[in-house]
Amino acid sequence: MRIALLHYAVPPVVGGVERVLAAQANLLADAGHSVQVLAARGEAWRNDIPVHLLPLADSMHPTILEIKVALDAGLAPPAFALVRDTLITALAAALAGVDVLIAHNVASLNKNLPLTAALHALTQQPAAPALILWHHDLAWTTPRYRAELHDGMPWDLLRTDWPWATQVVISAMRRDELAALLGVPASRIHIVPNGVDVETFFKLDDETLPLVKQLDLLEPRPLLLLPVRLTPRKNIALALHMLAHLRTHLPGARLLVTGPLGAHNPANAAYFAELRALRATLQLDDAVIFLAEVYTGFVPDAVLADLYRFADALFLPSREEGFGIPLLEAALNRLPIFCSDIPVLRELAGNDAHYFAPDADPMQVAELVAGSLLAAPTVRFGLRARAATWQQVYKQHIAPLLDA
């Protein structure tokens, strides 16, 4: 699909809408669409996403500012129609062959009403692309804009239904405001929330992102991290039995075991085989991830640090440890810690971890984990936040919107 996105400016111009538009353009291009951006200011940030500059689309263009002074006073100057028609011609040329146009805030704010009027006129023409109006802010419902707005055209374009357009807002609050403003059912308005770019926010290592995608670690479900080598003293079987019970409370729960086989005992290969057989017996093939099955050798420290950021808790059921570095790493990442009650781990974590005996009943351990996670606001909100990554927003909202 050939898609264009329109706004007054794009990065490196700093602004919330500019960041959202860039993230959406990246997602659309990564999904295989042909993407271009129309704006007055900014520059291309990817070779496969061209930026076409339309100077009169700027909210800060001197001519636009002169027109806005008159409009704010309730007057439509003669230059308004001339600039509107010039923009119609420029937009028509830029949009030739485009299937879908996503216009951010152009039909929401009075920053450039000639551009709003041009978009309104152009997109009613038979050859025009399908139009999605993406509303972040609404001038007519925002008190600070009220003195600049007046009855009649062109100000009414910001509170009039464009029935040929798909209306999108970023929150339920905006949906209710827009429905009342336009006099349309709320069901006609799509909610597509903003997202977070996890790769940029976490500054992920180059080796981490492919693993995140392969293992589907962005899915909003509690992920328990078990960063140990595959040796019997790490008591990994207890973790698997516990997870089977935990999934009755948290059906999406998963366990990620990061380490390779122990390096100095040939019996570890047989132990790994036992663990995989146990995983199958407990019907946890989709819930227990042994990184040794998809990653050769030791996980680099940078990648392991990234995996802590995707985890919701540390689970360490070791029968013996010499120290307990994973507890420190989990603490630095603000993760809840569930670990075996052995002297060295209690010495290290004190009263700041959840303990269980290495031979504890897995069902009781699962109840401890479930109760603690469900009671922790940071964990609950963290799971909801994971559903708000841009990848999840695209998968759950933007792709279906384009299909429709």
C-alpha positions as a Markdown table, in Angstrom:
| # | Residue | x | y | z |
|---|---|---|---|---|
| 1 | Met | 0.0 | 0.0 | 0.0 |
| 2 | Arg | 1.2 | 3.5 | -0.8 |
| 3 | Ile | 0.8 | 5.7 | 2.3 |
| 4 | Ala | 1.6 | 9.4 | 2.9 |
| 5 | Leu | 1.7 | 11.1 | 6.3 |
| 6 | Leu | 1.0 | 14.8 | 6.6 |
| 7 | His | 1.9 | 17.3 | 9.4 |
| 8 | Tyr | 3.3 | 20.8 | 9.7 |
| 9 | Ala | 6.8 | 19.5 | 10.6 |
| 10 | Val | 8.7 | 16.2 | 11.2 |
| 11 | Pro | 11.9 | 15.4 | 13.0 |
| 12 | Pro | 14.4 | 16.7 | 13.7 |
| 13 | Val | 11.8 | 19.3 | 14.7 |
| 14 | Val | 11.0 | 18.5 | 18.3 |
| 15 | Gly | 7.4 | 17.8 | 19.3 |
| 16 | Gly | 5.1 | 15.0 | 20.4 |
| 17 | Val | 3.2 | 14.8 | 17.2 |
| 18 | Glu | 6.5 | 14.8 | 15.2 |
| 19 | Arg | 7.8 | 11.8 | 17.2 |
| 20 | Val | 4.5 | 9.9 | 16.8 |
| 21 | Leu | 4.4 | 10.5 | 13.0 |
| 22 | Ala | 8.0 | 9.3 | 12.7 |
| 23 | Ala | 7.3 | 6.2 | 14.7 |
| 24 | Gln | 4.2 | 5.4 | 12.6 |
| 25 | Ala | 6.2 | 6.0 | 9.3 |
| 26 | Asn | 8.9 | 3.6 | 10.5 |
| 27 | Leu | 6.3 | 0.9 | 11.4 |
| 28 | Leu | 4.5 | 1.3 | 8.1 |
| 29 | Ala | 7.7 | 1.0 | 6.1 |
| 30 | Asp | 8.9 | -2.0 | 8.2 |
| 31 | Ala | 5.6 | -3.7 | 7.4 |
| 32 | Gly | 6.3 | -3.4 | 3.7 |
| 33 | His | 4.3 | -0.3 | 2.8 |
| 34 | Ser | 5.6 | 2.4 | 0.5 |
| 35 | Val | 5.7 | 5.4 | 2.8 |
| 36 | Gln | 6.3 | 9.1 | 2.2 |
| 37 | Val | 6.0 | 12.1 | 4.5 |
| 38 | Leu | 4.7 | 15.6 | 3.6 |
| 39 | Ala | 5.7 | 18.5 | 5.8 |
| 40 | Ala | 7.0 | 22.0 | 5.7 |
| 41 | Arg | 10.0 | 21.5 | 8.0 |
| 42 | Gly | 12.2 | 18.6 | 8.8 |
| 43 | Glu | 14.4 | 16.1 | 6.9 |
| 44 | Ala | 14.5 | 12.5 | 6.0 |
| 45 | Trp | 15.7 | 10.1 | 8.7 |
| 46 | Arg | 15.5 | 6.9 | 6.6 |
| 47 | Asn | 16.5 | 6.4 | 3.0 |
| 48 | Asp | 13.2 | 4.5 | 2.3 |
| 49 | Ile | 10.9 | 7.2 | 3.7 |
| 50 | Pro | 11.2 | 10.3 | 1.5 |
| 51 | Val | 10.2 | 13.7 | 3.0 |
| 52 | His | 8.5 | 16.1 | 0.6 |
| 53 | Leu | 8.7 | 19.7 | 1.8 |
| 54 | Leu | 5.7 | 21.9 | 1.2 |
| 55 | Pro | 6.7 | 25.4 | 2.6 |
| 56 | Leu | 3.1 | 26.7 | 2.9 |
| 57 | Ala | 2.1 | 23.7 | 5.0 |
| 58 | Asp | 4.1 | 25.3 | 7.9 |
| 59 | Ser | 2.4 | 26.7 | 10.9 |
| 60 | Met | 5.2 | 29.2 | 11.1 |
| 61 | His | 5.5 | 30.4 | 7.5 |
| 62 | Pro | 5.3 | 34.2 | 7.4 |
| 63 | Thr | 2.4 | 34.2 | 5.0 |
| 64 | Ile | 0.5 | 31.7 | 7.1 |
| 65 | Leu | 1.2 | 33.8 | 10.2 |
| 66 | Glu | -0.1 | 36.9 | 8.5 |
| 67 | Ile | -3.3 | 35.1 | 7.5 |
| 68 | Lys | -3.7 | 33.7 | 11.0 |
| 69 | Val | -3.6 | 37.2 | 12.6 |
| 70 | Ala | -6.6 | 38.2 | 10.5 |
| 71 | Leu | -8.3 | 34.8 | 11.1 |
| 72 | Asp | -7.8 | 35.1 | 14.9 |
| 73 | Ala | -9.6 | 38.5 | 14.7 |
| 74 | Gly | -12.5 | 36.8 | 12.9 |
| 75 | Leu | -11.6 | 38.0 | 9.3 |
| 76 | Ala | -10.8 | 35.8 | 6.3 |
| 77 | Pro | -8.3 | 37.9 | 4.2 |
| 78 | Pro | -8.1 | 37.7 | 0.4 |
| 79 | Ala | -4.8 | 35.8 | 0.7 |
| 80 | Phe | -6.6 | 32.9 | 2.4 |
| 81 | Ala | -8.2 | 31.6 | -0.8 |
| 82 | Leu | -5.0 | 32.1 | -2.8 |
| 83 | Val | -2.9 | 30.1 | -0.4 |
| 84 | Arg | -5.5 | 27.4 | -0.1 |
| 85 | Asp | -5.6 | 26.9 | -3.9 |
| 86 | Thr | -1.8 | 26.9 | -4.0 |
| 87 | Leu | -1.8 | 24.2 | -1.4 |
| 88 | Ile | -4.4 | 22.2 | -3.2 |
| 89 | Thr | -2.2 | 22.1 | -6.3 |
| 90 | Ala | 0.9 | 21.2 | -4.3 |
| 91 | Leu | -0.8 | 18.5 | -2.3 |
| 92 | Ala | -2.4 | 17.0 | -5.5 |
| 93 | Ala | 1.0 | 16.7 | -7.1 |
| 94 | Ala | 2.6 | 15.2 | -3.9 |
| 95 | Leu | -0.2 | 12.7 | -3.4 |
| 96 | Ala | -0.4 | 11.3 | -7.0 |
| 97 | Gly | -0.6 | 7.5 | -6.8 |
| 98 | Val | -1.0 | 7.5 | -3.0 |
| 99 | Asp | -3.6 | 5.1 | -1.6 |
| 100 | Val | -4.0 | 6.4 | 1.9 |
| 101 | Leu | -3.2 | 9.8 | 3.5 |
| 102 | Ile | -2.8 | 10.1 | 7.3 |
| 103 | Ala | -3.2 | 13.8 | 8.3 |
| 104 | His | -2.0 | 14.5 | 11.9 |
| 105 | Asn | -3.8 | 17.4 | 13.6 |
| 106 | Val | -4.4 | 19.3 | 10.3 |
| 107 | Ala | -8.2 | 19.0 | 10.8 |
| 108 | Ser | -7.9 | 19.5 | 14.6 |
| 109 | Leu | -6.0 | 22.8 | 15.2 |
| 110 | Asn | -6.2 | 26.2 | 13.7 |
| 111 | Lys | -2.4 | 26.4 | 13.2 |
| 112 | Asn | -2.7 | 26.6 | 9.4 |
| 113 | Leu | -6.4 | 26.9 | 8.3 |
| 114 | Pro | -5.5 | 27.3 | 4.6 |
| 115 | Leu | -3.9 | 23.9 | 4.8 |
| 116 | Thr | -7.0 | 22.5 | 6.5 |
| 117 | Ala | -9.3 | 24.0 | 3.8 |
| 118 | Ala | -7.0 | 22.6 | 1.0 |
| 119 | Leu | -7.1 | 19.1 | 2.6 |
| 120 | His | -10.9 | 19.4 | 2.9 |
| 121 | Ala | -11.4 | 20.3 | -0.7 |
| 122 | Leu | -8.8 | 18.0 | -2.2 |
| 123 | Thr | -9.8 | 14.8 | -0.5 |
| 124 | Gln | -13.4 | 15.1 | -1.7 |
| 125 | Gln | -12.2 | 14.7 | -5.3 |
| 126 | Pro | -12.7 | 11.2 | -6.9 |
| 127 | Ala | -9.0 | 10.6 | -7.5 |
| 128 | Ala | -8.0 | 11.5 | -3.9 |
| 129 | Pro | -6.5 | 9.0 | -1.6 |
| 130 | Ala | -8.5 | 7.5 | 1.3 |
| 131 | Leu | -8.2 | 10.0 | 4.2 |
| 132 | Ile | -7.4 | 9.2 | 7.9 |
| 133 | Leu | -7.7 | 12.2 | 10.2 |
| 134 | Trp | -5.5 | 11.6 | 13.2 |
| 135 | His | -6.5 | 13.9 | 16.1 |
| 136 | His | -4.0 | 14.5 | 19.0 |
| 137 | Asp | -5.5 | 17.9 | 20.1 |
| 138 | Leu | -8.8 | 19.7 | 19.4 |
| 139 | Ala | -8.8 | 23.4 | 19.2 |
| 140 | Trp | -12.6 | 23.8 | 19.8 |
| 141 | Thr | -12.4 | 21.9 | 23.1 |
| 142 | Thr | -9.3 | 23.6 | 24.4 |
| 143 | Pro | -9.8 | 26.9 | 26.3 |
| 144 | Arg | -6.6 | 28.5 | 25.2 |
| 145 | Tyr | -7.6 | 28.4 | 21.6 |
| 146 | Arg | -11.2 | 29.6 | 22.1 |
| 147 | Ala | -10.5 | 33.4 | 21.5 |
| 148 | Glu | -9.0 | 32.5 | 18.1 |
| 149 | Leu | -12.1 | 30.6 | 16.8 |
| 150 | His | -15.2 | 32.0 | 15.3 |
| 151 | Asp | -18.5 | 30.8 | 13.8 |
| 152 | Gly | -18.5 | 30.0 | 10.1 |
| 153 | Met | -15.8 | 29.0 | 7.6 |
| 154 | Pro | -13.0 | 28.2 | 7.8 |
| 155 | Trp | -13.1 | 27.8 | 11.6 |
| 156 | Asp | -16.0 | 25.4 | 11.3 |
| 157 | Leu | -13.9 | 22.9 | 9.4 |
| 158 | Leu | -12.4 | 22.0 | 12.7 |
| 159 | Arg | -15.8 | 21.0 | 14.2 |
| 160 | Thr | -17.5 | 19.6 | 11.2 |
| 161 | Asp | -17.7 | 15.9 | 10.3 |
| 162 | Trp | -15.8 | 15.0 | 7.1 |
| 163 | Pro | -18.0 | 11.9 | 6.4 |
| 164 | Trp | -15.5 | 10.5 | 3.8 |
| 165 | Ala | -12.7 | 10.4 | 6.3 |
| 166 | Thr | -11.8 | 7.9 | 9.0 |
| 167 | Gln | -11.5 | 9.6 | 12.3 |
| 168 | Val | -8.8 | 8.5 | 14.8 |
| 169 | Val | -8.0 | 9.8 | 18.3 |
| 170 | Ile | -5.4 | 8.9 | 20.8 |
| 171 | Ser | -7.5 | 8.3 | 23.9 |
| 172 | Ala | -11.1 | 7.6 | 25.1 |
| 173 | Met | -11.2 | 11.2 | 26.4 |
| 174 | Arg | -10.5 | 12.6 | 23.0 |
| 175 | Arg | -13.0 | 10.2 | 21.4 |
| 176 | Asp | -15.8 | 11.5 | 23.6 |
| 177 | Glu | -14.7 | 15.1 | 23.0 |
| 178 | Leu | -14.6 | 14.6 | 19.2 |
| 179 | Ala | -17.9 | 12.7 | 19.1 |
| 180 | Ala | -19.7 | 15.6 | 20.9 |
| 181 | Leu | -17.9 | 18.2 | 18.8 |
| 182 | Leu | -18.8 | 16.6 | 15.5 |
| 183 | Gly | -22.2 | 15.3 | 16.5 |
| 184 | Val | -21.4 | 11.7 | 15.5 |
| 185 | Pro | -21.6 | 8.4 | 17.4 |
| 186 | Ala | -18.5 | 7.6 | 19.4 |
| 187 | Ser | -18.5 | 4.2 | 17.6 |
| 188 | Arg | -17.5 | 5.9 | 14.4 |
| 189 | Ile | -14.2 | 7.1 | 15.9 |
| 190 | His | -11.2 | 4.8 | 16.3 |
| 191 | Ile | -8.9 | 5.0 | 19.3 |
| 192 | Val | -5.3 | 4.3 | 18.5 |
| 193 | Pro | -3.0 | 5.1 | 21.5 |
| 194 | Asn | 0.5 | 6.4 | 21.2 |
| 195 | Gly | 3.3 | 4.0 | 21.9 |
| 196 | Val | 6.9 | 3.7 | 23.2 |
| 197 | Asp | 9.9 | 2.8 | 21.0 |
| 198 | Val | 11.4 | 0.1 | 23.1 |
| 199 | Glu | 14.5 | -0.2 | 21.0 |
| 200 | Thr | 15.4 | 3.5 | 21.4 |
| 201 | Phe | 14.2 | 3.8 | 25.0 |
| 202 | Phe | 16.2 | 0.8 | 26.2 |
| 203 | Lys | 19.1 | 1.5 | 23.9 |
| 204 | Leu | 19.1 | -2.2 | 23.0 |
| 205 | Asp | 22.3 | -4.0 | 21.9 |
| 206 | Asp | 22.4 | -5.0 | 18.2 |
| 207 | Glu | 22.2 | -8.7 | 19.2 |
| 208 | Thr | 19.2 | -8.2 | 21.5 |
| 209 | Leu | 16.5 | -7.0 | 19.1 |
| 210 | Pro | 16.5 | -10.1 | 16.9 |
| 211 | Leu | 16.1 | -12.2 | 20.0 |
| 212 | Val | 13.3 | -10.0 | 21.3 |
| 213 | Lys | 11.4 | -10.5 | 18.0 |
| 214 | Gln | 12.2 | -14.2 | 17.7 |
| 215 | Leu | 11.1 | -14.9 | 21.3 |
| 216 | Asp | 8.2 | -12.5 | 21.2 |
| 217 | Leu | 9.3 | -10.8 | 24.4 |
| 218 | Leu | 7.1 | -7.7 | 23.8 |
| 219 | Glu | 3.9 | -9.6 | 24.4 |
| 220 | Pro | 2.2 | -8.2 | 27.6 |
| 221 | Arg | 2.5 | -11.2 | 29.9 |
| 222 | Pro | 4.6 | -11.7 | 33.0 |
| 223 | Leu | 8.1 | -13.0 | 32.1 |
| 224 | Leu | 10.2 | -14.6 | 34.8 |
| 225 | Leu | 13.9 | -14.5 | 34.2 |
| 226 | Leu | 16.2 | -17.4 | 35.3 |
| 227 | Pro | 19.7 | -16.4 | 34.4 |
| 228 | Val | 21.6 | -19.6 | 35.2 |
| 229 | Arg | 23.6 | -22.3 | 33.5 |
| 230 | Leu | 21.8 | -25.6 | 32.9 |
| 231 | Thr | 23.2 | -27.6 | 35.8 |
| 232 | Pro | 21.3 | -29.7 | 38.4 |
| 233 | Arg | 22.3 | -27.5 | 41.4 |
| 234 | Lys | 20.3 | -24.6 | 39.8 |
| 235 | Asn | 17.1 | -26.6 | 40.6 |
| 236 | Ile | 15.5 | -25.6 | 37.3 |
| 237 | Ala | 12.9 | -28.4 | 37.5 |
| 238 | Leu | 11.3 | -26.6 | 40.4 |
| 239 | Ala | 10.9 | -23.5 | 38.2 |
| 240 | Leu | 9.1 | -25.5 | 35.5 |
| 241 | His | 6.7 | -27.2 | 38.0 |
| 242 | Met | 6.1 | -23.8 | 39.6 |
| 243 | Leu | 5.3 | -22.2 | 36.2 |
| 244 | Ala | 2.7 | -24.9 | 35.4 |
| 245 | His | 0.8 | -23.9 | 38.5 |
| 246 | Leu | 1.5 | -20.2 | 38.0 |
| 247 | Arg | -0.3 | -20.2 | 34.7 |
| 248 | Thr | -3.6 | -21.1 | 36.4 |
| 249 | His | -3.3 | -17.6 | 38.0 |
| 250 | Leu | -1.5 | -15.8 | 35.1 |
| 251 | Pro | -2.2 | -17.8 | 31.9 |
| 252 | Gly | 0.4 | -15.9 | 29.9 |
| 253 | Ala | 3.3 | -16.3 | 32.3 |
| 254 | Arg | 6.6 | -17.4 | 30.7 |
| 255 | Leu | 10.0 | -18.5 | 32.0 |
| 256 | Leu | 13.3 | -17.5 | 30.2 |
| 257 | Val | 16.3 | -19.6 | 31.2 |
| 258 | Thr | 19.3 | -17.8 | 29.7 |
| 259 | Gly | 22.3 | -20.0 | 30.3 |
| 260 | Pro | 24.1 | -22.6 | 28.3 |
| 261 | Leu | 25.0 | -26.1 | 29.4 |
| 262 | Gly | 27.4 | -26.2 | 32.3 |
| 263 | Ala | 30.9 | -26.2 | 30.9 |
| 264 | His | 32.6 | -28.8 | 33.1 |
| 265 | Asn | 30.3 | -31.7 | 33.5 |
| 266 | Pro | 29.3 | -34.0 | 30.6 |
| 267 | Ala | 26.2 | -35.1 | 32.6 |
| 268 | Asn | 24.7 | -31.7 | 32.0 |
| 269 | Ala | 23.6 | -32.7 | 28.5 |
| 270 | Ala | 21.4 | -35.5 | 30.0 |
| 271 | Tyr | 20.1 | -33.0 | 32.5 |
| 272 | Phe | 19.1 | -30.6 | 29.7 |
| 273 | Ala | 17.3 | -33.5 | 28.0 |
| 274 | Glu | 15.4 | -34.2 | 31.2 |
| 275 | Leu | 14.3 | -30.6 | 31.4 |
| 276 | Arg | 13.0 | -30.5 | 27.9 |
| 277 | Ala | 11.1 | -33.7 | 28.5 |
| 278 | Leu | 9.6 | -32.2 | 31.6 |
| 279 | Arg | 8.7 | -29.1 | 29.7 |
| 280 | Ala | 6.8 | -31.3 | 27.2 |
| 281 | Thr | 5.1 | -33.3 | 30.0 |
| 282 | Leu | 3.9 | -30.1 | 31.7 |
| 283 | Gln | 2.7 | -28.8 | 28.4 |
| 284 | Leu | 4.9 | -25.7 | 28.6 |
| 285 | Asp | 6.5 | -25.8 | 25.2 |
| 286 | Asp | 5.2 | -22.4 | 24.5 |
| 287 | Ala | 5.9 | -21.0 | 27.9 |
| 288 | Val | 9.5 | -22.1 | 28.8 |
| 289 | Ile | 12.3 | -20.6 | 26.7 |
| 290 | Phe | 15.7 | -22.2 | 27.0 |
| 291 | Leu | 18.0 | -19.7 | 25.3 |
| 292 | Ala | 20.5 | -22.5 | 24.7 |
| 293 | Glu | 18.1 | -23.8 | 22.0 |
| 294 | Val | 18.3 | -20.6 | 20.0 |
| 295 | Tyr | 21.6 | -19.0 | 21.0 |
| 296 | Thr | 25.1 | -20.5 | 20.8 |
| 297 | Gly | 27.4 | -20.1 | 23.7 |
| 298 | Phe | 27.2 | -17.6 | 26.5 |
| 299 | Val | 24.9 | -14.6 | 26.2 |
| 300 | Pro | 26.9 | -11.4 | 26.0 |
| 301 | Asp | 26.7 | -9.2 | 29.1 |
| 302 | Ala | 25.0 | -6.4 | 27.1 |
| 303 | Val | 22.3 | -8.8 | 25.8 |
| 304 | Leu | 21.7 | -10.3 | 29.3 |
| 305 | Ala | 21.3 | -6.7 | 30.7 |
| 306 | Asp | 18.7 | -6.1 | 28.0 |
| 307 | Leu | 16.8 | -9.2 | 28.9 |
| 308 | Tyr | 16.5 | -8.0 | 32.5 |
| 309 | Arg | 14.7 | -5.0 | 31.1 |
| 310 | Phe | 12.1 | -7.2 | 29.5 |
| 311 | Ala | 11.6 | -9.4 | 32.6 |
| 312 | Asp | 8.9 | -8.8 | 35.2 |
| 313 | Ala | 10.6 | -10.7 | 38.0 |
| 314 | Leu | 13.7 | -12.8 | 38.8 |
| 315 | Phe | 13.2 | -16.4 | 39.8 |
| 316 | Leu | 16.2 | -18.2 | 41.3 |
| 317 | Pro | 15.5 | -21.6 | 42.8 |
| 318 | Ser | 19.2 | -22.7 | 43.3 |
| 319 | Arg | 20.1 | -25.3 | 45.8 |
| 320 | Glu | 23.5 | -23.8 | 46.3 |
| 321 | Glu | 25.3 | -20.6 | 45.3 |
| 322 | Gly | 28.6 | -19.1 | 46.1 |
| 323 | Phe | 27.3 | -15.5 | 45.9 |
| 324 | Gly | 24.2 | -14.5 | 43.9 |
| 325 | Ile | 25.0 | -11.9 | 41.3 |
| 326 | Pro | 21.6 | -12.2 | 39.6 |
| 327 | Leu | 20.0 | -10.8 | 42.8 |
| 328 | Leu | 22.1 | -7.6 | 42.4 |
| 329 | Glu | 21.3 | -7.4 | 38.7 |
| 330 | Ala | 17.6 | -7.8 | 39.4 |
| 331 | Ala | 17.7 | -5.1 | 42.1 |
| 332 | Leu | 19.4 | -2.6 | 39.8 |
| 333 | Asn | 16.6 | -3.2 | 37.4 |
| 334 | Arg | 14.0 | -2.8 | 40.1 |
| 335 | Leu | 12.7 | -6.4 | 39.6 |
| 336 | Pro | 10.8 | -8.4 | 42.3 |
| 337 | Ile | 13.0 | -11.2 | 43.4 |
| 338 | Phe | 11.8 | -14.8 | 44.2 |
| 339 | Cys | 14.6 | -17.0 | 45.3 |
| 340 | Ser | 15.5 | -20.1 | 47.4 |
| 341 | Asp | 16.0 | -19.6 | 51.1 |
| 342 | Ile | 19.6 | -20.5 | 51.3 |
| 343 | Pro | 22.1 | -18.6 | 53.5 |
| 344 | Val | 24.1 | -16.8 | 50.9 |
| 345 | Leu | 21.0 | -15.4 | 49.1 |
| 346 | Arg | 19.4 | -14.3 | 52.3 |
| 347 | Glu | 22.7 | -12.7 | 53.4 |
| 348 | Leu | 22.7 | -10.7 | 50.1 |
| 349 | Ala | 19.0 | -9.7 | 49.8 |
| 350 | Gly | 17.9 | -9.6 | 53.4 |
| 351 | Asn | 14.3 | -8.8 | 53.8 |
| 352 | Asp | 14.0 | -7.5 | 50.2 |
| 353 | Ala | 13.3 | -10.7 | 48.4 |
| 354 | His | 10.6 | -13.4 | 48.5 |
| 355 | Tyr | 11.9 | -16.7 | 49.7 |
| 356 | Phe | 10.9 | -20.3 | 49.4 |
| 357 | Ala | 12.6 | -23.6 | 50.3 |
| 358 | Pro | 14.5 | -25.4 | 47.5 |
| 359 | Asp | 12.2 | -28.4 | 48.0 |
| 360 | Ala | 9.1 | -26.3 | 48.5 |
| 361 | Asp | 5.7 | -27.4 | 47.0 |
| 362 | Pro | 5.6 | -25.8 | 43.5 |
| 363 | Met | 2.0 | -24.9 | 44.0 |
| 364 | Gln | 2.7 | -22.9 | 47.1 |
| 365 | Val | 5.6 | -21.2 | 45.3 |
| 366 | Ala | 3.3 | -20.3 | 42.4 |
| 367 | Glu | 0.8 | -18.8 | 44.8 |
| 368 | Leu | 3.6 | -16.7 | 46.4 |
| 369 | Val | 4.7 | -15.5 | 43.0 |
| 370 | Ala | 1.2 | -14.8 | 41.7 |
| 371 | Gly | 0.1 | -13.0 | 44.8 |
| 372 | Ser | 3.1 | -10.8 | 44.9 |
| 373 | Leu | 3.1 | -9.9 | 41.2 |
| 374 | Leu | -0.6 | -9.2 | 41.1 |
| 375 | Ala | -0.3 | -7.0 | 44.2 |
| 376 | Ala | 2.6 | -4.9 | 42.8 |
| 377 | Pro | 1.4 | -1.7 | 40.9 |
| 378 | Thr | 4.7 | -1.4 | 39.1 |
| 379 | Val | 4.3 | -5.0 | 37.7 |
| 380 | Arg | 0.7 | -4.6 | 36.8 |
| 381 | Phe | 1.3 | -1.2 | 35.1 |
| 382 | Gly | 4.4 | -2.6 | 33.5 |
| 383 | Leu | 2.4 | -5.4 | 31.8 |
| 384 | Arg | -0.1 | -2.8 | 30.5 |
| 385 | Ala | 2.8 | -0.6 | 29.3 |
| 386 | Arg | 4.2 | -3.5 | 27.3 |
| 387 | Ala | 1.0 | -3.5 | 25.4 |
| 388 | Ala | 1.7 | 0.1 | 24.5 |
| 389 | Thr | 4.9 | -0.4 | 22.6 |
| 390 | Trp | 4.8 | 0.8 | 19.1 |
| 391 | Gln | 5.1 | -2.8 | 17.8 |
| 392 | Gln | 2.0 | -3.8 | 19.8 |
| 393 | Val | 0.1 | -0.6 | 18.8 |
| 394 | Tyr | 0.8 | -1.4 | 15.2 |
| 395 | Lys | -0.2 | -5.0 | 15.5 |
| 396 | Gln | -3.4 | -4.4 | 17.5 |
| 397 | His | -4.6 | -1.1 | 16.0 |
| 398 | Ile | -2.9 | 0.4 | 13.0 |
| 399 | Ala | -2.7 | -2.7 | 10.8 |
| 400 | Pro | -6.4 | -3.6 | 11.3 |
| 401 | Leu | -7.3 | 0.1 | 10.6 |
| 402 | Leu | -5.5 | -0.1 | 7.3 |
| 403 | Asp | -7.0 | -3.5 | 6.4 |
| 404 | Ala | -10.5 | -2.0 | 7.1 |
